[in-house]
Amino acid sequence: MKYPVHLNALRAFEASARHQSFSAAATELNVTSAAVGQLVRGLEEWLGAPLFHRSTSGTIRLAPTEIAQRALPDIRAGFDRLALGLERLQEASANGVLTVTTSPAFAAKWLLPRIDRFQQAHPETDLRLDTSLKLLDFAAHGIDIGVRYGAGKWPGLTAEKLFDEELYPVCSPDFRRKNGGLRSMSDLKGRTLIHDLSMETSAGFPTWRTWLETAGINDVASNRGLRINNSAAVVQSAIDGHGIALGRSVMVHDDMAAGRLVRLFSRKACPLQLAYYVVYRPEGAHLPRVSAFCKWLRAECLTVQQNTKK
């Protein structure tokens, strides 16, 4: 059987169905909306059947027809296999590109300060870092590997735990000195608390309110203070002496080691249900660049854990 359909038409159809929008599909494919519409219409003409439901006025409402919905999983799987095939062809290339996704905060506070060691060990690999809080579709965005924070389950991805995380109050040494040493938790009263809004939607992540309640502190206004929607900025705000933050052990590790932050009180740290994971598509696990980055990440995490125990 011959298949005269151009791959671009299938890509236009798949992207339009996924985004439910010609304009969004056009942005992803770097073409015009008109070009996407023309490609989809050409595919429909070749098939002799509509792929999207149309209103009586002839405008396209981007809801795939039943037959289109049945075909989409196979088409997407086909594109995934094509992408993997291209990756295999590129394996021997000295100029391979590894695309890594992670949050902006993790990139700034943990990954980038260490990334030189990976590049020195693997000079043949060019690294592309995609920092985003969104859970990107690895296949659609050409992502090879990522570091994600959560409970360890993401559909379609293999997840390996890198390290757990703990939570405890931190501030700058100068802030502690100017505020009488902050020797007991009752000293939090009247101090500026820095709130991390980026974690608001993460189920199981303690806020200042829950942390104080667990500690048995009832006379501190936990709803007051400075609110920031970026974890790296929360840490930097504490370093700059603007108040006391609930430090996430992974995020504050380097700043504490360098003396830019100090941990307050002797109360045992609050363990978290969430953790950091390295994630990748199962079909890409064998790729040398992916396995090399995983191996490097594990080694870096082990070094951090060993240094923390000292």
C-alpha positions as CSV (number, residue, x, y, z in Angstrom):
1,M,0.0,0.0,0.0
2,K,1.3,3.4,-0.9
3,Y,1.2,6.4,1.4
4,P,1.3,9.6,-0.6
5,V,0.7,11.7,2.5
6,H,3.5,14.1,3.5
7,L,4.8,13.8,7.0
8,N,4.1,17.5,7.5
9,A,0.4,16.9,7.1
10,L,0.4,14.2,9.8
11,R,2.4,16.5,12.1
12,A,-0.1,19.3,11.5
13,F,-3.0,17.0,12.2
14,E,-1.4,15.6,15.4
15,A,-0.3,19.0,16.8
16,S,-3.8,20.5,16.0
17,A,-5.5,17.7,17.8
18,R,-3.2,17.9,20.8
19,H,-3.5,21.6,21.2
20,Q,-7.1,21.8,20.0
21,S,-6.0,24.9,18.1
22,F,-4.5,25.6,14.6
23,S,-2.8,28.7,15.9
24,A,-1.1,26.8,18.8
25,A,-0.1,24.0,16.4
26,A,1.3,26.6,14.0
27,T,3.4,28.1,16.8
28,E,4.9,24.7,17.7
29,L,5.6,23.8,14.1
30,N,6.9,27.3,13.3
31,V,4.5,27.9,10.4
32,T,1.4,30.0,9.8
33,S,-2.1,29.0,11.0
34,A,-3.2,29.0,7.3
35,A,-0.5,26.5,6.4
36,V,-1.6,24.2,9.2
37,G,-5.2,24.4,8.1
38,Q,-4.2,23.7,4.5
39,L,-2.1,20.7,5.5
40,V,-5.0,19.3,7.5
41,R,-7.5,19.9,4.7
42,G,-5.2,18.1,2.2
43,L,-5.0,15.1,4.5
44,E,-8.8,15.1,4.8
45,E,-9.1,15.2,1.0
46,W,-6.8,12.3,0.6
47,L,-8.6,10.3,3.2
48,G,-12.0,11.3,1.9
49,A,-13.2,11.8,5.5
50,P,-13.2,14.7,8.0
51,L,-10.7,14.7,10.9
52,F,-12.4,17.4,13.0
53,H,-16.0,18.2,13.7
54,R,-17.3,21.2,11.7
55,S,-20.1,23.6,12.6
56,T,-22.8,24.4,10.1
57,S,-21.0,27.5,9.1
58,G,-18.0,25.5,8.0
59,T,-15.6,26.7,10.7
60,I,-13.5,24.0,12.3
61,R,-14.1,23.2,16.0
62,L,-11.0,21.4,16.9
63,A,-12.6,18.3,18.4
64,P,-11.3,15.2,16.5
65,T,-13.8,12.9,15.0
66,E,-14.1,9.4,16.3
67,I,-11.9,7.9,13.6
68,A,-9.3,10.6,14.2
69,Q,-9.2,9.8,17.9
70,R,-8.6,6.2,17.2
71,A,-5.8,6.9,14.9
72,L,-4.0,9.5,17.0
73,P,-2.2,7.1,19.5
74,D,-0.7,5.2,16.6
75,I,0.4,8.4,14.8
76,R,2.0,9.7,18.0
77,A,3.7,6.4,18.6
78,G,5.0,6.6,15.0
79,F,6.5,10.0,15.5
80,D,8.1,8.9,18.8
81,R,9.7,5.9,16.9
82,L,10.9,8.2,14.1
83,A,12.4,10.6,16.7
84,L,14.2,7.7,18.4
85,G,15.4,6.4,15.0
86,L,17.0,9.8,14.3
87,E,18.5,9.8,17.8
88,R,20.1,6.5,17.0
89,L,21.5,7.9,13.7
90,Q,23.0,10.7,15.7
91,E,24.6,8.6,18.3
92,A,27.9,8.4,16.5
93,S,27.9,12.2,16.0
94,A,30.6,14.1,17.8
95,N,28.2,17.0,18.1
96,G,25.3,15.3,19.8
97,V,22.8,17.5,21.7
98,L,21.3,16.4,25.0
99,T,18.1,18.3,26.0
100,V,17.4,18.5,29.7
101,T,14.4,20.0,31.4
102,T,14.0,21.1,35.0
103,S,12.6,23.9,37.0
104,P,14.3,27.3,36.9
105,A,15.0,27.2,40.6
106,F,16.6,23.7,40.6
107,A,18.7,24.8,37.6
108,A,19.9,28.0,39.3
109,K,20.6,26.6,42.8
110,W,21.8,23.0,42.1
111,L,22.3,22.0,38.5
112,L,24.2,25.0,36.9
113,P,26.8,25.2,39.7
114,R,27.8,21.6,38.9
115,I,27.2,21.4,35.2
116,D,30.8,22.2,34.3
117,R,31.9,18.8,35.6
118,F,29.5,17.0,33.2
119,Q,30.7,19.1,30.2
120,Q,34.4,18.4,31.1
121,A,33.7,14.7,31.3
122,H,31.6,14.7,28.1
123,P,33.0,17.4,25.8
124,E,31.4,15.7,22.8
125,T,27.9,16.4,24.1
126,D,26.3,19.8,23.7
127,L,23.8,20.5,26.5
128,R,20.5,22.3,25.9
129,L,18.8,23.2,29.2
130,D,15.0,23.9,29.1
131,T,13.9,25.5,32.4
132,S,10.2,25.3,32.9
133,L,7.6,24.8,35.6
134,K,5.3,23.1,33.1
135,L,5.3,19.3,32.8
136,L,6.5,19.2,29.2
137,D,5.6,16.4,26.7
138,F,9.1,14.9,26.2
139,A,8.3,13.5,22.7
140,A,6.6,16.7,21.5
141,H,9.3,19.0,22.7
142,G,12.3,16.8,22.0
143,I,13.3,16.3,25.6
144,D,15.8,13.6,26.4
145,I,15.9,13.7,30.2
146,G,14.6,15.8,33.1
147,V,14.8,16.4,36.8
148,R,11.3,16.6,38.4
149,Y,10.1,17.2,41.9
150,G,7.1,15.2,43.1
151,A,5.8,11.8,44.2
152,G,7.7,9.9,41.5
153,K,4.9,9.0,39.0
154,W,4.7,10.7,35.6
155,P,2.8,8.8,32.8
156,G,5.0,7.5,30.1
157,L,8.2,8.3,31.9
158,T,10.7,6.2,33.8
159,A,11.5,7.9,37.2
160,E,14.5,7.2,39.4
161,K,14.8,8.9,42.8
162,L,17.8,11.1,43.2
163,F,17.4,12.3,46.7
164,D,14.8,13.1,49.4
165,E,14.4,16.6,50.8
166,E,14.0,18.1,54.3
167,L,12.7,21.4,55.4
168,Y,14.0,23.8,58.1
169,P,14.2,27.5,58.8
170,V,17.2,29.4,57.4
171,C,18.4,33.0,57.3
172,S,21.6,34.9,56.7
173,P,24.2,35.1,59.4
174,D,23.8,38.9,59.5
175,F,20.0,38.7,59.9
176,R,20.4,36.3,62.8
177,R,23.0,38.6,64.5
178,K,20.8,41.6,64.1
179,N,17.8,39.8,65.5
180,G,19.3,38.7,68.8
181,G,20.7,35.3,67.7
182,L,17.2,33.7,67.1
183,R,18.0,30.9,69.6
184,S,14.5,29.6,70.1
185,M,11.5,29.1,67.9
186,S,9.5,31.7,70.0
187,D,12.0,34.3,68.5
188,L,10.2,33.9,65.2
189,K,7.5,36.2,66.6
190,G,7.6,39.6,64.9
191,R,10.1,38.5,62.3
192,T,9.6,38.5,58.6
193,L,8.7,35.1,57.2
194,I,9.4,34.4,53.6
195,H,6.8,32.2,51.9
196,D,7.5,30.0,48.8
197,L,4.4,30.4,46.6
198,S,5.8,28.1,43.9
199,M,5.0,25.1,46.1
200,E,1.4,26.1,46.8
201,T,0.0,23.5,44.4
202,S,2.3,20.7,45.6
203,A,0.2,18.4,47.8
204,G,2.0,17.4,51.0
205,F,4.4,20.4,51.0
206,P,4.4,22.1,54.4
207,T,3.7,25.9,54.6
208,W,4.9,28.1,57.4
209,R,1.5,27.6,59.0
210,T,1.7,23.8,59.1
211,W,5.4,23.9,60.1
212,L,4.7,26.1,63.1
213,E,1.7,24.1,64.1
214,T,3.8,20.9,64.0
215,A,6.4,22.7,66.1
216,G,3.7,23.7,68.7
217,I,4.2,27.4,68.1
218,N,0.8,29.2,68.2
219,D,1.7,32.9,68.7
220,V,3.5,33.6,65.4
221,A,1.6,35.2,62.6
222,S,2.2,32.5,59.9
223,N,0.1,34.4,57.2
224,R,2.3,37.5,57.3
225,G,5.6,38.2,55.6
226,L,7.1,38.2,52.1
227,R,5.6,36.0,49.4
228,I,7.6,34.9,46.4
229,N,6.6,32.5,43.6
230,N,10.1,31.2,42.8
231,S,12.1,28.9,45.1
232,A,15.5,30.3,44.0
233,A,14.3,33.8,44.7
234,V,13.1,32.7,48.1
235,V,16.6,31.5,48.9
236,Q,18.2,34.6,47.6
237,S,15.8,36.8,49.6
238,A,17.0,35.0,52.8
239,I,20.6,35.4,51.8
240,D,20.0,39.2,51.3
241,G,18.7,39.4,54.8
242,H,15.0,40.1,54.1
243,G,13.7,37.5,56.5
244,I,13.5,33.8,57.4
245,A,12.7,31.2,54.8
246,L,11.7,27.5,55.1
247,G,14.8,26.1,53.5
248,R,14.5,23.1,51.3
249,S,17.6,21.1,52.0
250,V,18.5,20.5,48.3
251,M,18.0,24.1,47.4
252,V,20.0,25.6,50.3
253,H,22.8,23.1,50.5
254,D,25.4,25.1,48.6
255,D,24.6,28.4,50.3
256,M,24.8,26.8,53.7
257,A,28.1,25.2,52.8
258,A,29.4,28.6,51.7
259,G,28.2,30.3,54.9
260,R,25.6,32.5,53.1
261,L,22.8,30.9,55.1
262,V,22.6,29.3,58.5
263,R,20.1,26.8,59.8
264,L,18.0,28.0,62.8
265,F,17.1,26.0,65.9
266,S,18.0,22.4,66.8
267,R,14.5,21.0,66.1
268,K,14.6,18.0,63.8
269,A,14.1,18.8,60.2
270,C,10.7,18.2,58.7
271,P,10.9,15.3,56.1
272,L,8.9,15.8,52.9
273,Q,6.8,13.3,51.0
274,L,8.1,14.8,47.7
275,A,11.5,14.1,46.3
276,Y,13.7,14.8,43.2
277,Y,13.7,12.3,40.4
278,V,15.6,11.9,37.1
279,V,13.0,11.1,34.4
280,Y,13.3,9.9,30.8
281,R,11.3,8.0,28.2
282,P,11.9,4.3,28.5
283,E,12.7,3.9,24.8
284,G,15.5,6.4,25.1
285,A,17.2,4.9,28.2
286,H,19.9,3.2,26.0
287,L,21.1,6.3,24.4
288,P,24.7,7.0,25.5
289,R,24.0,10.7,26.2
290,V,21.0,9.9,28.4
291,S,22.8,7.1,30.3
292,A,25.9,9.3,30.8
293,F,23.9,12.2,32.2
294,C,22.0,9.8,34.6
295,K,25.3,8.3,35.8
296,W,26.7,11.8,36.3
297,L,23.6,12.9,38.2
298,R,23.7,9.9,40.6
299,A,27.4,10.6,41.3
300,E,26.8,14.3,42.1
301,C,23.9,13.4,44.4
302,L,26.0,10.8,46.2
303,T,28.7,13.5,46.7
304,V,26.1,15.9,48.2
305,Q,24.7,13.3,50.5
306,Q,28.2,12.3,51.7
307,N,29.2,15.9,52.4
308,T,25.9,16.5,54.2
309,K,26.7,13.7,56.7
310,K,30.1,15.1,57.5
